[in-house]
Amino acid sequence: MRWLDHRDPVQDPLRGAIIALGNFDGFHQGHQAVAGEAIRWAHEEGRPSIIATFDPHPVRFFKPDVPPFRLTTLEQRHELYLAAGATAMLVFHFDKELSSTSAEDFITQILIERFGAHGVVTGGDFTFGQGARGNVGLLREFGAEQGLTSRVVKVVEGAGPEGKSVVSSSRVREALREGDPQLAASLLTRPFAIRGIVEHGDKNGRKLGYPTANLSIENYLRPKYGVYAVTGRILSTGEELKGAANIGIRPQFEPPKELLEPYFFDFSGDLYGQEIEVAFHHFLRGEAKFDSLDDLMAQMEKDCDRARKLLSALEK
């Protein structure tokens, strides 16, 4: 699957494509509906399909000090878009030049001239161009005048504790911050997962009999700190693992250090330097500081027993 940069001209075989326009960070049910419509339309007309995304996120560009909120990396999005059936992923590198591009120029100079787009598909709330002046109305009217066709996909609703509501990245983030990875997974259609390179740590887990694979959380959204039942995947081999993980600042140890620390059951291999992905399935408890290491070890044993049972139930 191709990985395109909006600053470069598109190759001839990809001109005339149908482009799904949006940020599509979490690629939740709503995003999938927009992308799915673009892919179906493209197939009907024998055209390539392209799913777009923005990196950095426009919010990060305008408010660089906001806490991390990303739900996926570009690499994860690339894999998700490929699995959805798209021909290519288009990355809009959001910078000063792009942010100052008028909505009309975005349509004519970028979508039509640079990419030769035949059509675009968006959600109803999609905005673009300087000052976010562009919207679906401008795409429909001004775009049509320039020869660009467009379609708008209705909002997708998903079930939640208070009934049905619009599926959005904000809802996914809220669920994760509240320690509800199951609700997040239902909105995403898959568990939220953090991917990273396993680092050398303080070896505290190994000393306690629970060797962990330490991962930096980097730009990912911080789910509620605590212990989770997780699964892991070694990207180089595809091997699937089950375990329990702590995410947070490790209050039992000094100095505080923010990490994701999964302990994988029945695994004794060397993961240092390997890229792994850790998926969050169940929240077990919040982070806590114990009176002694013996108390911590006793709780870790309980956490692992509970995680095993919950993850075994997933298979059934």
C-alpha positions in Angstrom: 0.0 0.0 0.0 1.4 3.4 -1.0 2.2 6.1 1.6 1.7 9.5 0.0 2.9 13.0 1.1 0.6 15.9 0.3 3.5 18.1 -0.6 4.5 15.8 -3.6 2.7 15.3 -6.9 0.8 12.0 -7.0 1.9 9.3 -9.4 -0.3 8.9 -12.5 -1.9 5.6 -11.6 -3.3 7.3 -8.5 -4.8 10.3 -10.2 -8.5 10.3 -10.5 -8.9 8.7 -7.1 -11.7 8.9 -4.5 -10.3 10.4 -1.3 -11.7 9.9 2.2 -11.0 13.2 3.9 -10.5 13.5 7.6 -8.0 13.1 10.4 -9.0 9.4 11.0 -6.7 9.1 14.1 -8.5 6.3 16.0 -10.2 5.0 12.8 -13.3 4.3 14.8 -16.7 3.2 13.5 -17.5 6.7 12.1 -14.2 6.9 10.4 -14.6 3.5 8.9 -18.0 4.5 7.5 -16.5 7.4 5.6 -13.5 5.3 4.4 -15.9 2.5 3.5 -18.0 4.8 1.3 -14.9 6.1 -0.5 -13.7 2.6 -1.1 -17.1 1.4 -2.4 -17.4 4.4 -4.7 -13.9 3.8 -6.0 -14.6 0.2 -6.7 -17.8 0.9 -8.5 -16.0 3.3 -10.9 -12.7 1.4 -11.2 -10.7 4.1 -9.5 -8.0 4.0 -6.7 -9.2 4.8 -3.2 -7.1 7.0 -0.8 -7.6 7.6 2.9 -6.2 10.8 4.2 -4.9 11.8 7.7 -3.1 14.8 9.2 0.2 14.6 11.0 0.8 16.4 13.2 -2.8 16.8 14.3 -4.0 20.4 13.6 -4.7 20.7 17.4 -1.1 19.9 18.1 0.0 22.6 15.6 -2.1 25.3 17.1 -1.8 24.2 20.7 1.6 22.6 21.1 1.3 22.4 24.9 -1.9 20.3 25.1 -1.4 16.9 26.7 -0.8 13.9 24.4 -4.1 12.6 22.8 -3.1 10.5 19.8 -4.9 7.1 19.5 -2.7 5.7 16.8 0.7 6.2 15.2 1.0 6.8 11.5 2.3 3.2 11.1 -0.9 1.9 12.9 -3.1 4.0 10.7 -1.3 2.7 7.6 -2.1 -0.9 8.6 -5.7 -0.1 9.4 -6.3 1.7 6.1 -4.7 -1.2 4.2 -6.9 -3.7 6.1 -9.9 -1.6 5.2 -9.1 -2.0 1.5 -7.7 1.4 0.5 -5.1 1.8 -2.3 -3.0 4.4 -0.5 -2.7 6.5 2.6 -2.3 10.3 2.1 -0.5 12.2 4.9 -1.2 15.9 5.1 1.8 17.3 7.0 0.1 20.1 8.9 2.4 23.1 9.0 2.3 26.9 8.7 2.0 26.7 4.9 -0.9 24.2 5.0 -2.7 26.1 7.8 -2.6 29.3 5.8 -4.0 27.7 2.6 -7.4 29.0 1.8 -10.3 26.5 1.6 -10.7 27.3 -2.1 -7.0 26.8 -2.8 -7.1 23.5 -0.8 -9.7 22.3 -3.3 -8.2 23.6 -6.5 -4.5 23.5 -5.9 -4.1 20.4 -3.7 -7.1 18.1 -4.3 -7.6 18.8 -8.0 -4.3 20.0 -9.5 -1.8 18.1 -7.3 -3.8 14.9 -6.8 -6.2 14.9 -9.7 -9.0 13.8 -7.3 -12.2 12.8 -8.9 -14.2 12.8 -5.7 -14.0 13.1 -2.0 -16.0 11.6 0.9 -16.2 13.3 4.3 -18.2 13.3 7.6 -20.7 16.1 8.0 -18.5 18.0 10.4 -15.3 18.1 8.4 -13.7 21.5 8.1 -10.5 22.6 6.2 -8.5 25.5 5.0 -7.4 28.7 6.7 -9.5 29.4 9.7 -11.4 26.2 9.1 -13.6 28.1 6.6 -14.0 25.1 4.4 -16.9 22.7 5.0 -19.1 20.2 3.3 -21.2 23.0 1.7 -18.1 24.5 0.1 -17.0 21.1 -1.2 -20.4 20.5 -2.6 -20.9 23.8 -4.3 -17.4 25.3 -5.1 -15.9 21.8 -5.6 -18.6 20.9 -8.1 -17.9 24.1 -10.0 -14.3 22.9 -10.3 -15.2 19.4 -11.4 -14.8 17.7 -8.0 -17.7 15.6 -6.8 -18.3 14.9 -3.1 -20.3 12.7 -0.8 -21.1 13.2 2.9 -21.6 10.2 5.3 -24.1 10.5 8.1 -22.9 10.3 11.7 -22.6 6.8 13.2 -24.1 6.1 16.6 -22.8 3.6 19.1 -24.1 2.2 22.4 -22.9 3.5 25.7 -23.8 3.5 29.4 -26.3 6.3 28.7 -27.8 5.0 25.5 -26.8 5.7 21.9 -24.7 8.7 21.0 -22.4 9.8 18.2 -19.2 7.8 17.8 -16.3 10.2 18.0 -12.6 10.3 18.9 -13.6 12.4 21.9 -15.8 9.6 23.2 -13.0 7.0 22.7 -10.6 9.3 24.6 -13.0 9.9 27.4 -13.6 6.1 27.8 -9.9 5.4 28.0 -9.3 8.2 30.5 -12.1 6.8 32.7 -10.6 3.3 32.6 -13.2 1.8 30.3 -11.2 0.1 27.6 -14.1 -2.1 26.7 -16.3 0.8 25.7 -13.3 2.3 23.7 -12.9 -1.1 21.9 -16.6 -1.2 21.0 -16.3 2.3 19.4 -13.0 1.5 17.7 -14.1 -2.1 16.7 -10.8 -3.2 18.2 -8.9 -2.7 21.5 -6.9 0.5 22.0 -3.2 -0.4 21.6 0.1 1.2 22.3 3.1 0.3 20.1 6.7 0.8 20.9 10.3 -0.5 21.2 11.1 -2.5 24.4 13.6 -0.6 26.5 16.0 -1.5 29.3 14.6 -0.4 32.6 15.4 -0.6 36.3 14.8 -4.4 36.4 12.4 -3.9 39.4 9.9 -6.4 37.8 12.5 -9.0 37.3 13.6 -8.7 40.9 10.0 -9.3 42.0 9.6 -12.3 39.7 7.5 -10.4 37.1 9.9 -9.3 34.3 8.3 -6.6 32.3 8.8 -5.2 28.8 9.2 -1.4 29.3 7.7 0.9 26.7 7.7 4.7 26.4 4.1 6.0 26.0 5.4 8.9 23.8 2.5 10.8 22.0 -0.3 8.4 22.8 -3.2 9.4 24.9 -2.8 8.4 28.5 -5.5 6.0 29.5 -6.4 5.9 33.2 -3.2 5.0 35.2 -3.4 1.5 36.6 -3.2 -2.2 35.9 -4.9 -3.8 32.9 -5.4 -7.2 31.4 -3.6 -7.0 28.0 -2.5 -8.9 25.0 0.7 -8.3 23.2 2.0 -8.8 19.7 5.6 -9.1 18.6 5.6 -7.3 15.3 8.6 -9.1 13.8 7.1 -12.5 14.3 3.4 -12.0 14.8 3.6 -13.9 18.1 0.6 -13.2 20.3 1.0 -13.0 24.1 -1.2 -12.5 27.1 -0.4 -10.6 30.2 -1.1 -7.9 32.8 0.4 -4.4 32.5 0.8 -1.3 34.6 0.7 2.1 32.9 1.6 5.1 35.0 4.4 6.5 37.1 5.1 3.5 39.3 4.4 5.0 42.7 6.2 2.2 44.5 9.6 3.2 43.1 11.7 6.3 42.9 12.0 8.4 40.9 8.6 8.5 39.3 8.8 7.5 35.7 6.0 7.2 33.2 6.0 3.9 31.5 3.9 1.1 30.1 5.1 -2.1 31.7 3.5 -5.3 30.4 4.3 -8.7 32.1 3.5 -11.5 29.7 2.5 -14.9 31.1 4.4 -18.0 30.1 7.0 -16.0 28.1 10.7 -16.2 28.7 12.2 -14.8 25.5 14.3 -11.6 25.1 12.2 -8.7 23.9 14.8 -5.9 24.3 14.9 -3.8 21.1 11.8 -5.5 19.7 8.8 -3.6 18.5 5.6 -4.8 20.2 2.0 -3.7 20.4 0.1 -3.9 23.7 -3.7 -4.0 23.5 -5.8 -2.9 26.5 -8.8 -5.2 27.3 -9.8 -4.8 31.0 -9.1 -2.3 33.7 -8.2 -4.2 36.9 -7.3 -1.4 39.4 -5.7 2.0 39.8 -2.1 2.6 40.6 -1.3 2.3 44.3 1.7 2.5 46.7 1.9 -0.5 49.0 3.4 -0.7 52.5 5.9 -3.3 51.5 7.2 -5.1 48.4 5.7 -8.3 49.8 2.3 -6.6 49.7 3.0 -5.4 46.2 3.9 -8.9 45.1 0.8 -10.4 46.6 -1.3 -7.9 44.7 0.5 -8.6 41.5 -0.2 -12.3 41.8 -3.9 -11.4 42.3 -3.8 -9.1 39.3 -2.3 -11.8 37.1 -4.8 -14.4 38.2 -7.7 -12.1 37.3 -6.1 -11.1 34.0 -5.7 -14.7 33.0 -9.4 -15.4 33.7 -10.6 -12.4 31.8 -8.4 -13.0 28.8 -9.4 -16.7 28.7 -13.0 -15.6 28.7 -12.2 -13.5 25.6 -11.4 -16.6 23.6 -14.8 -18.1 24.4 
